[in-house]
Amino acid sequence: MAQRSALATAFFTWVMQRQIARSFNALRLARPGLPALPAEAPLVVYSNHPAWWDPAVFLVLAGRLFADRDSYGPMDAAALGQYRILRRFGIFGIDTVGYRGAARFLRVAEGLLASPDRMLWVTAQGGFADPRARPVTLRPGLARLLARVPNAVAVPLAIEYPFWQEKQPEALCGFGTPIPAPEASPDALSTALTHRMDTLADTATARQPADFDTLIAGRAGVGGVYDLGRRVNAALRGRRFDARHDQTPRR
């Protein structure tokens, strides 16, 4: 059974929020935001896997949007062995190759989802993949799990990290239409995630912050001599200096 400490998870979530703020211009959630979800059903959020940052985004989204639920997630057992502290945050190890690893994933995940106030976060592609690559292929374990937990609801989540106007990249994410477990065939799961990735890509290309809710505002500007010159220019004009190149009002 996976371990989880609420206090340790809250602390690590705070740490990851600071890391995201330092490394990205902003963490943004595409509108309309979180879809309507049943309160008495376990949830499985499954996403594409564009980068190392995905679990950190999971952790922050879980803390911000699902504070009333306990969140868990699988991780390669070999990697988890090097970072055992992650077990305190609801991470459980699985062997990513072979039948035994798949069987353990199903057994542990099914046990966790027996409680309606729990949720699972999964990078369903398995390995890293560019968010524009098609087709979107998911590992079969997700559909098999949902077949064993018929009261669960699957929630697609698209993630990408494009550069806009600022020095730092954006962390963009968007939830798709929830899928009840009895309808969560492999094709349905892949189609729903692909659709959400496509719509997020279109929104990202438009580069309009107003299309998103900003969950974390990070560092802006270039820094150094360049921003010093901009700061002096603003002072001479009697204006408050704002390091952002994008002057669209934040929401």
Number of C-alpha atoms within 10 A of each C-alpha: 10 17 12 18 13 13 11 16 20 16 13 18 22 15 14 18 23 13 14 23 18 15 16 21 24 24 24 20 24 21 16 12 15 15 13 8 14 12 11 12 20 24 28 27 21 23 29 28 22 19 15 9 16 19 17 17 20 23 23 22 18 20 19 12 11 16 11 12 17 22 26 25 23 22 21 16 17 12 12 17 13 9 10 14 12 19 22 17 25 21 23 24 22 21 18 17 9 8 10 12 16 16 14 15 23 19 14 16 25 16 13 20 23 15 15 17 17 19 26 23 22 23 23 22 19 16 13 12 15 12 20 13 9 9 9 19 19 21 14 13 15 23 21 16 20 25 16 16 18 15 17 26 23 26 23 27 25 27 24 24 19 14 16 17 14 18 17 21 19 24 23 23 26 24 24 24 17 21 19 16 22 15 16 23 17 16 12 13 24 22 16 20 25 25 16 21 26 15 16 25 19 11 18 22 12 11 16 12 19 13 15 22 18 18 15 18 17 20 19 21 18 15 13 8 9 10 16 13 12 16 16 13 13 14 12 9 9 9 11 9 14 14 17 16 13 16 8 10 7 11 9
